[in-house]
């Protein structure tokens, strides 16, 4: 069988797939680059990311800063990020007319605050580079060819036999292990996928009357585990969310899966205080403000509704003043402030942003070229790899980086 020496294919019409296809086509204009997407939608995750604003990347000047935010893949991404990091991403989009802005927490968005700006930029760049896009088309069968390259049996809207010299797999994360079976058949080991970036379901939550209440800085800990994270916490109809919970879920993804998402979450609403310093503060406060009512006067900048709930759950009456507060009830209030216990019974995907940890084992991939060490000519990019970052633009940055390196390498290797 004669493999088309001037043709490469990319599987997956998401961020990594597009970036890889564009990088390849721009680096070697003589190549035919074919991007294959099994659905009718392109860049769907780009379009919904960041509440429709698209959190493109995170403000980080060095690879060392970036890798701190990846529960899986940090060590292996250090060199790739030196080749194409966050600053390179910013330049790449600016060169194509899209400026990014940095928010106080480091997340970077297009100045238009519209994910369509990013999707349109990628679609235009692909078109200008001559990338062929086949939608509603599936690579039903992938057969390595003895002389090099692959034969793809395509079904759907563009059914055909396609011979390619190189193949980039950028099909994203998958929630079920069997969805990786076709990659196992090609000879690759797969780390079992489990969900990452999710919120906690608390059906019997003591905070269930407080949906929408948020605290800009709290510490969330999983009881009995070495898992905790500090940051904004949001009370929801179904439990708790916010960056602290999402990031904790990413770092603890495998352990929380082992626990079947059944645990006790402990929330410290005032992480600057220990039990001793809090007791001392309240002692001094009572001496000066003893006649103030407890329930109606929130301390520590906490929202009125949250403070009232914590006080009422401690058994403190609406008219109780600080100088009348029994030690027993103050102890209960301290417990609620430092350790509100929530019985977690399950998880909910954060908005529509599905992220998995798991995928192709990184030891089987050359991280400079993203080429398989097992199957010559086969490259990987994005969430199909066992790489995932916490929320904040890190998963997209991994997609841009791995896609870029894979695309450039394919362009150079097919000459």
C-alpha positions in Angstrom: 0.0 0.0 0.0 1.3 3.4 -0.9 0.9 5.9 1.9 0.3 9.5 0.9 3.6 11.0 1.9 2.3 14.5 1.7 -0.8 14.0 3.9 -1.2 14.1 7.6 -4.4 13.7 9.6 -5.6 15.1 12.9 -8.4 13.4 14.9 -10.5 15.8 16.9 -11.9 19.3 16.3 -11.1 20.8 19.7 -8.5 23.2 21.0 -5.5 20.7 20.7 -6.6 19.4 17.3 -7.0 22.8 15.7 -3.7 24.1 17.2 -1.9 21.0 16.0 -3.4 21.2 12.5 -2.6 24.9 12.2 1.0 24.6 13.5 1.6 21.7 11.0 0.1 23.5 8.0 1.8 26.8 8.7 5.2 25.1 9.2 5.0 23.0 6.0 2.6 24.6 3.4 3.3 21.8 0.9 1.5 19.3 3.3 -2.1 18.3 3.0 -3.5 18.6 6.6 -6.9 16.9 7.1 -8.7 17.5 10.4 -11.4 14.9 11.2 -14.2 15.7 13.7 -16.9 13.0 14.3 -19.6 15.5 15.3 -21.1 18.5 13.6 -19.6 20.9 16.1 -16.1 22.4 16.1 -14.3 23.8 19.2 -17.3 23.1 21.4 -15.3 23.2 24.7 -13.6 26.5 23.6 -17.1 28.0 23.1 -18.5 27.1 26.5 -15.3 27.7 28.5 -15.2 30.4 31.1 -18.9 30.9 31.0 -18.7 31.7 27.3 -15.7 34.0 27.7 -13.0 31.3 27.1 -10.2 31.2 29.7 -7.4 31.0 27.1 -4.4 30.6 29.5 -3.0 31.8 32.8 -0.5 34.6 33.3 2.8 32.9 34.0 6.1 34.0 32.7 8.0 30.7 33.2 7.5 27.0 32.8 8.3 26.5 36.5 5.4 28.8 37.4 3.0 27.0 35.0 3.7 23.4 36.0 2.7 24.0 39.7 -0.9 23.9 38.5 -1.0 20.4 37.0 -2.0 17.5 39.3 -1.0 15.1 36.5 1.8 15.8 34.0 3.7 18.6 35.8 7.1 17.0 35.5 6.7 16.0 31.9 5.3 19.4 30.8 8.3 21.4 32.1 10.3 21.2 28.9 7.3 21.5 26.5 6.3 24.7 28.3 9.8 26.1 27.7 9.2 25.5 24.0 5.7 27.0 24.0 4.4 28.5 27.2 1.7 31.1 28.2 3.6 34.0 26.8 3.9 32.2 23.5 0.1 31.7 23.6 -0.5 35.4 24.1 1.8 36.3 21.2 0.2 33.6 19.0 -3.3 35.1 19.4 -2.1 38.7 19.2 -0.3 38.0 15.9 -3.7 37.0 14.6 -5.5 40.0 15.8 -6.8 38.7 19.2 -5.6 40.6 22.3 -5.9 38.9 25.7 -6.3 40.6 29.1 -5.3 39.4 32.6 -7.8 39.3 35.5 -6.7 39.7 39.1 -6.6 36.0 39.7 -4.3 35.4 36.7 -6.8 34.0 34.3 -6.5 35.4 30.8 -9.5 36.1 28.5 -9.9 37.8 25.1 -10.6 41.5 25.6 -13.9 40.9 23.9 -15.0 38.6 26.7 -16.4 36.3 24.1 -15.3 32.7 23.4 -16.5 33.2 19.8 -13.5 35.5 19.3 -11.1 32.6 20.0 -13.1 30.0 18.0 -13.3 32.4 15.0 -9.5 33.1 15.3 -8.7 29.3 15.2 -11.2 28.6 12.3 -9.8 31.5 10.3 -6.2 30.5 11.0 -7.0 26.9 9.9 -8.7 28.1 6.7 -5.8 30.5 5.8 -3.3 27.7 6.4 -5.3 25.4 4.1 -6.4 22.8 6.6 -9.2 20.6 5.3 -11.9 20.0 7.8 -14.1 16.9 7.6 -17.1 17.1 10.0 -19.5 14.3 11.0 -16.8 11.9 10.0 -15.3 9.0 12.1 -12.0 7.2 11.8 -13.6 3.8 12.2 -10.4 1.8 11.6 -6.7 2.9 12.0 -4.2 0.5 10.5 -0.4 1.1 10.7 1.2 0.4 7.4 4.3 -1.7 7.3 6.3 0.9 5.2 5.2 3.7 7.6 2.1 5.8 8.0 -1.5 4.7 8.5 -4.6 3.8 6.5 -7.7 5.3 8.0 -11.1 4.0 7.2 -13.5 7.0 7.4 -17.2 6.6 7.8 -20.0 9.2 7.9 -20.3 12.4 5.8 -16.8 11.9 4.2 -16.5 8.2 4.0 -13.3 7.1 2.3 -10.0 5.3 2.7 -7.4 7.9 3.6 -3.7 7.2 3.6 -1.5 9.5 5.8 2.1 9.7 6.7 1.5 10.9 10.2 -1.5 11.0 12.6 -2.2 13.3 15.5 -4.8 12.0 18.0 -6.4 15.0 19.8 -9.8 13.4 20.7 -10.0 14.8 24.2 -10.6 13.1 27.5 -13.1 10.3 27.8 -15.1 9.3 30.9 -15.0 5.6 30.3 -11.9 3.3 30.0 -13.4 1.4 27.1 -13.4 4.6 25.0 -9.7 4.3 24.9 -9.7 0.7 23.7 -8.8 1.6 20.1 -5.6 3.3 21.4 -4.8 0.2 23.4 -5.2 -1.9 20.2 -2.5 0.4 18.7 -0.2 -0.7 21.5 -0.6 2.0 24.1 -1.1 1.8 27.9 -3.9 4.0 29.2 -4.2 5.3 32.7 -7.8 4.8 33.8 -9.9 8.0 33.4 -11.7 9.5 36.3 -13.4 12.9 36.6 -11.6 16.0 37.6 -12.9 19.5 38.2 -16.2 18.9 39.8 -18.4 20.3 42.6 -19.5 18.6 45.8 -23.1 17.4 46.2 -24.3 17.8 49.8 -28.0 16.7 49.9 -28.3 17.2 53.7 -26.3 20.5 53.7 -26.7 22.7 56.8 -26.1 25.6 54.3 -28.9 24.6 51.9 -30.9 27.8 52.6 -27.9 29.9 51.4 -27.5 29.3 47.6 -25.5 32.1 46.0 -23.6 33.0 49.2 -19.8 33.2 48.5 -16.7 33.7 50.6 -13.6 35.0 48.8 -11.2 33.0 50.9 -11.9 29.8 52.8 -10.1 26.5 53.3 -11.8 23.2 52.2 -10.4 20.0 53.6 -11.4 16.4 53.2 -11.6 14.8 56.6 -9.1 12.0 57.2 -7.2 12.8 54.0 -4.2 14.9 53.0 -6.4 17.0 50.7 -7.1 20.7 51.2 -7.3 23.8 49.2 -7.8 27.5 49.9 -9.7 30.0 47.8 -13.2 31.3 47.0 -16.1 29.1 48.0 -19.6 29.3 46.7 -22.7 27.7 48.3 -25.0 26.2 45.7 -28.5 24.6 45.6 -26.8 21.2 45.6 -23.8 21.7 47.8 -20.6 23.7 47.5 -18.6 24.9 44.5 -16.1 27.7 43.7 -12.4 27.6 42.8 -11.3 26.1 46.2 -13.7 23.1 45.7 -12.8 22.7 42.0 -9.1 22.8 42.5 -9.4 20.4 45.5 -11.3 18.0 43.2 -8.5 18.1 40.6 -5.7 17.4 43.1 -7.8 14.7 44.8 -9.4 13.3 41.7 -8.1 9.7 42.0 -8.5 9.5 45.8 -12.1 11.0 45.7 -12.9 8.4 43.0 -11.6 5.6 45.3 -13.9 7.0 48.0 -16.8 6.8 45.6 -17.4 10.6 46.2 -18.5 9.9 49.7 -16.6 12.0 52.3 -16.9 14.7 54.9 -15.7 18.1 53.7 -14.6 20.5 56.5 -14.8 24.3 55.6 -12.8 26.8 57.6 -14.4 30.1 56.7 -11.7 32.2 58.4 -8.4 30.4 57.5 -6.3 33.2 59.0 -7.3 32.0 62.4 -6.4 28.9 64.5 -8.6 27.8 67.4 -6.3 29.6 69.9 -6.1 32.9 68.0 -9.9 32.8 67.4 -10.6 32.3 71.1 -8.3 35.2 72.0 -9.9 37.4 69.4 -13.4 36.7 70.7 -12.3 37.2 74.3 -11.0 40.7 73.5 -14.1 41.4 71.3 -16.5 40.5 74.1 -14.7 42.9 76.5 -15.1 45.8 74.2 -18.4 45.0 72.4 -20.2 42.8 75.0 -23.6 44.6 74.5 -23.7 43.8 70.8 -26.0 41.1 69.6 -24.2 38.0 68.2 -26.6 36.9 65.4 -27.2 40.3 63.8 -23.6 41.5 63.7 -21.3 39.4 61.5 -17.6 39.3 62.2 -14.6 38.7 59.9 -16.3 40.1 56.9 -18.5 37.1 56.5 -21.8 37.4 54.6 -24.7 38.2 56.9 -26.7 35.1 55.8 -23.8 32.8 56.4 -23.0 34.3 59.8 -26.6 34.1 60.9 -26.8 30.5 59.9 -23.6 29.5 61.7 -24.8 31.3 64.8 -28.3 29.8 64.7 -26.9 26.3 64.2 -24.7 26.9 67.3 -28.0 27.4 69.2 -27.5 31.1 69.7 -30.8 33.0 70.1 -31.7 36.1 68.0 -31.5 38.5 71.0 -28.4 37.0 72.7 -25.6 39.5 73.3 -21.9 38.7 73.4 -21.7 39.3 77.2 -24.5 36.8 77.7 -23.1 34.1 75.4 -22.5 30.8 77.3 -19.1 29.1 76.7 -20.8 26.0 75.3 -22.5 28.0 72.6 -19.4 30.0 71.8 -17.5 26.7 71.4 -20.2 25.6 68.9 -19.8 28.8 67.0 -16.0 28.4 66.9 -16.5 24.9 65.5 -18.8 26.1 62.8 -16.4 28.9 61.8 -13.4 26.6 61.6 -14.9 23.3 60.7 -18.3 23.4 59.1 -18.9 19.7 58.3 -20.6 18.8 55.1 -21.5 15.2 54.2 -20.5 14.9 50.6 -22.6 12.4 48.7 -21.6 12.6 45.0 -20.4 15.2 42.5 -21.6 17.4 39.8 -19.8 18.4 36.6 -18.8 22.1 36.8 -21.1 23.9 34.3 -20.5 22.0 31.0 -16.8 21.8 31.4 -15.9 18.1 31.5 -12.3 17.3 32.5 -10.8 13.9 33.1 -7.5 12.8 34.6 -6.2 9.7 32.9 -5.4 8.9 29.3 -2.3 7.9 27.4 0.6 7.1 29.8 3.2 9.9 29.4 6.2 7.6 29.6 5.2 6.2 26.2 5.3 9.7 24.6 8.3 11.8 23.5 7.3 15.0 25.1 9.4 17.1 22.7 7.5 15.9 19.6 4.5 14.4 21.2 5.2 11.3 19.2 4.4 7.8 20.4 7.5 5.8 21.6 5.4 2.7 20.6 4.0 3.5 17.2 6.2 5.6 14.8 4.2 8.4 13.2 1.5 8.6 15.9 1.3 11.8 17.9 -0.9 12.9 20.8 -2.1 16.3 22.1 -4.5 17.6 24.7 -6.7 15.7 27.2 -6.3 12.3 25.5 -2.9 12.4 27.4 -2.7 11.7 31.1 -2.4 15.5 31.8 -4.8 17.7 33.5 -4.7 21.1 35.2 -6.7 22.9 37.8 -9.3 25.5 36.7 -7.8 28.8 35.5 -6.8 28.3 31.9 -4.3 25.5 32.5 -6.0 22.8 30.5 -6.2 25.0 27.5 -2.5 25.9 27.9 -1.6 22.2 27.9 -3.7 21.8 24.7 -2.0 24.7 22.9 1.4 23.5 23.9 1.1 19.8 23.1 -0.8 20.6 19.9 1.8 23.1 18.8 4.7 20.7 19.4 2.9 17.8 17.7 2.0 19.9 14.7 5.5 21.3 14.3 7.1 17.9 14.6 4.8 16.3 12.0 5.6 19.1 9.6 9.4 18.6 10.0 9.2 14.8 9.9 7.2 14.8 6.6 9.5 16.4 4.2 
